[in-house]
């Protein structure tokens, strides 16, 4: 089952509702891929990322990290991921194609 990793970082800009966050999302094929991606992207916070290895099949949240970053990992169906990618014209049938379409959007 694919997973979507959403990383929220404070943008440093204040709005009427509080701090503005910049979100980035990336899809990966497996929970293990999510764990590896988080460890690679946030290696400078490795002690705090020990929780990444404890993510369950239902995902979870890591953080806030010392810089305020919050990482959310959520499982998503292939169909939902395809919809979030904007369902490009060519119909993808392989997981890797759907993930690539999502990450390109």
C-alpha positions in Angstrom: 0.0 0.0 0.0 1.4 3.5 -0.9 1.9 6.1 1.7 1.9 9.9 1.5 4.5 11.8 3.6 3.5 15.4 4.4 6.2 17.6 5.9 5.0 20.8 7.5 7.5 23.6 8.1 6.8 27.1 9.4 7.3 29.6 6.6 8.3 32.4 8.9 5.2 34.3 7.8 2.4 35.2 10.1 -1.2 35.3 9.0 -4.4 36.4 10.7 -4.8 32.7 11.8 -1.3 32.2 13.1 1.9 31.0 11.5 1.8 30.0 7.9 3.2 26.6 7.1 4.7 25.3 3.9 3.7 21.8 3.2 5.4 19.3 0.9 4.0 15.9 0.0 5.7 12.9 -1.5 4.3 9.5 -2.2 6.2 6.3 -1.6 5.4 2.6 -2.2 5.8 1.1 1.2 6.0 1.9 4.9 9.7 0.9 4.8 10.2 3.4 2.0 8.5 6.1 4.2 10.8 5.3 7.1 13.9 5.5 4.8 12.8 8.7 3.2 12.2 10.4 6.5 15.6 9.2 7.9 17.3 10.5 4.8 15.5 13.9 4.6 15.9 14.6 8.3 19.2 12.9 9.3 20.3 15.8 11.5 17.4 14.9 13.9 18.2 11.2 14.0 17.7 10.7 17.7 14.1 12.1 17.4 13.5 10.0 14.3 13.8 6.8 16.2 10.0 7.1 16.2 10.0 6.7 12.4 10.9 3.1 12.9 7.9 2.6 15.1 5.4 3.9 12.6 2.6 1.4 12.2 0.7 0.3 9.0 -1.7 3.1 9.8 1.0 5.7 9.6 1.5 8.4 12.3 3.0 11.7 13.2 6.6 12.6 14.0 7.5 15.8 15.7 7.5 18.6 16.1 11.3 18.4 15.5 13.5 21.1 17.0 13.0 23.3 14.0 9.2 23.0 14.3 8.9 20.5 11.4 6.0 18.1 11.7 6.0 14.9 9.5 2.7 13.0 8.9 2.6 9.6 7.3 -0.7 8.3 6.0 -1.6 5.2 4.0 -3.6 5.9 0.9 -5.2 3.6 -1.7 -3.8 3.5 -5.2 -7.1 5.0 -6.5 -7.0 7.9 -4.1 -3.4 8.6 -4.9 -4.3 8.5 -8.6 -7.1 11.1 -8.0 -4.7 13.3 -5.9 -2.2 13.2 -8.9 -4.9 14.8 -11.0 -5.5 11.5 -12.9 -3.3 12.3 -15.9 -4.7 11.3 -19.3 -2.8 8.1 -19.7 -4.2 5.4 -17.3 -1.5 4.1 -15.0 -1.9 0.6 -13.7 1.3 0.0 -11.9 1.9 1.4 -8.4 5.2 2.9 -9.5 3.5 4.9 -12.3 0.8 6.3 -10.0 3.5 7.3 -7.4 5.5 9.0 -10.2 2.4 10.9 -11.4 1.6 12.0 -7.8 5.2 13.2 -7.2 5.3 15.0 -10.5 2.0 16.9 -9.7 
